[in-house]
């Protein structure tokens, strides 16, 4: 079935509703995803979407998790996967996978794709992000590297579409733009170092192989390495958070004193 796209619904003025509480009818979900209702229903019949929650008057209501799954499916299609391969990929995801976790999966998939930065005006940025953007939101998005002003071009920006899903979640967190910028710098610095060291390891492995075989090995290794990095990072972060915020509610302030 050919996927038919439609124009996305513009953001409406007013205070944004918390992302995790938003619900959509099938028409609203299709509009937010840039798809037709027919395509959304087709994906649902193939098991790519969990069933909606039944609301008043027995209307099916969808949430951010459904929208995130549609975005992930779209990225997998752009990666060149067949529908059958996408179904196998999505089938491995637990039904209770959150929109945030799906955004991480999407970022991993999108990292295999060419850069997905687009230049746009403020209205289009608000449409893609799904909420009005005030001065504070614009500054925080810039600190994330998601929405970068184009010098000397007025209200023109370069939008990193890969990071939009994560950016929306971060906008709802009580973090200053300074903290966001510092966290981003830490992630980029360590990601660059890890990528360099891993490339040195694999360079020795593929250096003696034929060019075609080396490219094939690299293509197969990339998603495996990304999954391994994600798993290792999650475990390390969980360990750090458990140490920083123990179950008794006390925050760690440096190393404990020796007895």
Beta strands, then each sheet from edge to edge (+ up, - down):
strand 1: 53-54
strand 2: 60-61
strand 3: 117-121
strand 4: 147-149
strand 5: 156-160
sheet 1: 1+ 2-
sheet 2: 3+ 5- 4+
end
